[in-house]
Amino acid sequence: MPAVVRLPTCVLGLRISLKGEIQEIHFLPPETQLDKPSAPLIQRFIAEIAAYRDNPAHVFNLPLAQRGTAFQQRVWQSIRAIPPGQTRHYGELASHLDSAARAVGQACGANPFPLVTPCHRVLAKSGLGGFAHAQNGWLLETKLWLLQHEQAI
């Protein structure tokens, strides 16, 4: 997986399919060295991230591989409906989906397309909550940076 974009708290890695779709976007540790891949989809991804950095309201337009269970897809669709600069609690999404907050949290953690499906906008009732199954460290710092970038907190 090439590491292709640096954010202030991490590096973004990208896995693409042979069909020309993004299979996964990964947050990688901040010390990860960047690759310089030249595939057109990777260059498009880099341009989309640059647009997001310039404008947190940027709407991503990338070819994403179909992933996840039916429930996860419902959660991810609900997350994509949260506007930049706003947040929701796990419990709010769970209530809307007739589910449990823990199930929503697990779906958030399994999100293969962070930023495109902005799971950082989903918080615990008592604070930030986790991020990508982490409770502290650079991943939580990344969630905080994303929320500050979008002026959500």
C-alpha positions as CSV (number, residue, x, y, z in Angstrom):
1,M,0.0,0.0,0.0
2,P,1.6,3.3,-1.0
3,A,1.8,6.0,1.5
4,V,0.8,9.0,-0.6
5,V,-0.3,12.1,1.5
6,R,0.9,13.7,4.7
7,L,-1.4,15.3,7.1
8,P,-0.2,17.1,10.2
9,T,-0.7,14.1,12.4
10,C,-0.4,11.1,10.1
11,V,0.2,9.8,6.6
12,L,-2.6,8.5,4.3
13,G,-2.1,5.2,2.6
14,L,-4.1,4.0,-0.3
15,R,-4.9,0.5,-1.7
16,I,-6.4,0.4,-5.2
17,S,-7.9,-2.5,-7.1
18,L,-7.1,-3.8,-10.5
19,K,-10.5,-2.4,-11.6
20,G,-9.4,1.1,-10.8
21,E,-11.3,1.5,-7.5
22,I,-10.1,2.5,-4.1
23,Q,-10.3,-0.5,-1.8
24,E,-9.0,1.1,1.4
25,I,-7.7,4.4,2.8
26,H,-5.5,3.9,5.8
27,F,-4.2,6.3,8.5
28,L,-0.5,5.4,8.9
29,P,1.9,6.6,11.6
30,P,3.3,10.1,11.1
31,E,6.9,8.9,10.6
32,T,5.8,6.8,7.5
33,Q,7.9,7.7,4.5
34,L,5.9,8.9,1.5
35,D,6.0,6.9,-1.8
36,K,5.8,8.7,-5.1
37,P,3.4,6.5,-7.1
38,S,2.2,7.9,-10.5
39,A,-1.0,5.9,-11.0
40,P,-3.8,8.3,-12.2
41,L,-6.1,7.2,-9.4
42,I,-3.5,7.9,-6.8
43,Q,-2.8,11.4,-8.3
44,R,-6.6,12.0,-8.3
45,F,-6.7,11.0,-4.6
46,I,-3.8,13.4,-3.8
47,A,-5.7,16.2,-5.5
48,E,-8.9,15.4,-3.6
49,I,-7.0,15.5,-0.3
50,A,-5.4,18.8,-1.3
51,A,-8.9,20.2,-2.0
52,Y,-10.1,19.0,1.4
53,R,-7.1,20.6,3.1
54,D,-8.0,23.9,1.4
55,N,-11.7,23.6,2.0
56,P,-13.0,21.2,4.7
57,A,-16.5,21.3,3.0
58,H,-15.0,19.7,-0.1
59,V,-17.1,16.7,-1.3
60,F,-15.0,13.8,-2.4
61,N,-15.6,12.2,-5.8
62,L,-13.6,9.0,-5.9
63,P,-14.4,5.5,-7.2
64,L,-14.8,3.3,-4.1
65,A,-15.0,-0.4,-4.1
66,Q,-18.2,-1.9,-2.7
67,R,-17.3,-3.0,0.9
68,G,-19.0,-4.0,4.2
69,T,-22.1,-5.6,5.4
70,A,-25.5,-4.2,4.8
71,F,-25.5,-2.8,8.3
72,Q,-22.1,-1.2,7.9
73,Q,-23.2,0.4,4.6
74,R,-26.2,1.9,6.4
75,V,-24.0,3.3,9.1
76,W,-21.5,4.7,6.6
77,Q,-24.3,6.3,4.6
78,S,-25.5,8.0,7.7
79,I,-22.0,9.2,8.5
80,R,-21.6,10.7,5.0
81,A,-24.8,12.7,5.6
82,I,-23.1,14.6,8.6
83,P,-22.0,18.0,7.2
84,P,-18.5,19.3,7.7
85,G,-18.4,21.3,10.9
86,Q,-21.0,19.2,12.6
87,T,-20.8,16.0,14.7
88,R,-23.1,13.3,15.9
89,H,-22.9,10.9,18.8
90,Y,-22.8,7.2,18.4
91,G,-26.1,6.9,20.2
92,E,-27.8,9.4,17.9
93,L,-26.8,7.4,14.8
94,A,-27.8,4.2,16.6
95,S,-31.3,5.6,17.4
96,H,-31.7,6.7,13.8
97,L,-30.6,3.2,12.6
98,D,-32.6,1.3,15.2
99,S,-29.4,-0.2,16.5
100,A,-27.0,0.0,19.4
101,A,-24.3,2.6,19.9
102,R,-21.6,-0.1,20.3
103,A,-22.6,-1.6,16.9
104,V,-22.3,1.9,15.3
105,G,-18.9,2.3,16.9
106,Q,-17.7,-1.0,15.5
107,A,-19.0,0.0,12.0
108,C,-17.1,3.3,12.4
109,G,-13.9,1.5,13.3
110,A,-14.3,-0.8,10.3
111,N,-14.8,2.1,7.8
112,P,-12.5,1.4,4.8
113,F,-12.8,5.0,3.5
114,P,-12.0,7.5,6.2
115,L,-12.3,11.1,5.2
116,V,-14.6,10.1,2.3
117,T,-16.8,8.5,4.9
118,P,-16.0,11.0,7.7
119,C,-16.2,8.8,10.8
120,H,-14.2,11.4,12.7
121,R,-17.5,13.4,13.0
122,V,-19.0,10.7,15.2
123,L,-18.2,11.2,18.9
124,A,-18.9,9.5,22.2
125,K,-21.5,11.2,24.4
126,S,-18.8,11.9,27.0
127,G,-16.1,13.2,24.6
128,L,-14.1,12.4,21.5
129,G,-14.5,8.6,21.7
130,G,-12.2,6.4,19.8
131,F,-10.9,6.5,16.3
132,A,-10.0,3.6,14.1
133,H,-10.2,1.3,17.1
134,A,-7.7,3.5,19.0
135,Q,-8.4,5.3,22.3
136,N,-5.2,7.5,22.4
137,G,-2.0,8.3,20.5
138,W,-1.6,9.7,17.0
139,L,-4.9,8.3,15.7
140,L,-6.9,10.2,18.3
141,E,-4.7,13.3,17.6
142,T,-5.7,12.8,13.9
143,K,-9.4,12.8,14.8
144,L,-8.9,15.9,16.9
145,W,-7.0,17.6,14.0
146,L,-9.8,16.7,11.5
147,L,-12.5,18.1,13.8
148,Q,-10.5,21.3,14.3
149,H,-9.8,21.6,10.6
150,E,-13.6,21.4,9.9
151,Q,-14.3,23.8,12.9
152,A,-16.5,21.2,14.4
153,I,-15.0,21.7,17.9
